[in-house]
Amino acid sequence: MTEQKKNFEETLKKLEEASARLKSDNISLEDAISSYEEGIRYYRECSDILEKANQKIETLTE
């Protein structure tokens, strides 16, 4: 498994966990805000990884 794939999968899992916490019925406002911020951070990391992979694919197919 490549480091980038491993990093993406780990980050995606953390994003899914933050999302699950937000969906729970018993979450305080403070915890919800914290989970939201965490989710946004992981979303951006995943998005960056995918963008880099897309650029690499475009470069290789030219």
URDA-V167529 format. One record per residue. RES is the residue in three letters. PHI is phi in whole degrees, 0 to 359 (999 if undefined). D_LAST is the distance of its C-alpha to the last C-alpha in Angstrom with 2 decimals. Layout:
RES/PHI/D_LAST
RES/PHI/D_LAST
//
This chain:
MET/999/25.41
THR/286/23.02
GLU/298/24.52
GLN/295/22.05
LYS/296/22.86
LYS/299/26.52
ASN/297/26.49
PHE/297/24.93
GLU/297/27.45
GLU/294/30.33
THR/293/29.51
LEU/297/29.16
LYS/298/32.51
LYS/295/34.12
LEU/297/32.89
GLU/297/34.42
GLU/294/37.62
ALA/297/37.93
SER/297/37.47
ALA/297/40.14
ARG/297/42.53
LEU/294/42.15
LYS/279/43.01
SER/291/46.14
ASP/285/49.48
ASN/252/51.13
ILE/236/48.99
SER/284/50.50
LEU/300/49.10
GLU/299/48.45
ASP/292/46.55
ALA/296/44.59
ILE/296/43.49
SER/297/42.57
SER/294/40.57
TYR/297/38.83
GLU/299/37.84
GLU/297/36.65
GLY/299/34.62
ILE/298/32.92
ARG/298/32.04
TYR/292/30.58
TYR/300/28.69
ARG/295/27.04
GLU/297/26.22
CYS/298/24.62
SER/298/22.68
ASP/297/21.39
ILE/298/20.39
LEU/294/18.50
GLU/297/16.74
LYS/297/15.66
ALA/295/14.49
ASN/297/12.50
GLN/297/10.84
LYS/296/10.18
ILE/297/8.72
GLU/299/6.32
THR/297/5.50
LEU/290/5.63
THR/271/3.81
GLU/283/0.00
//
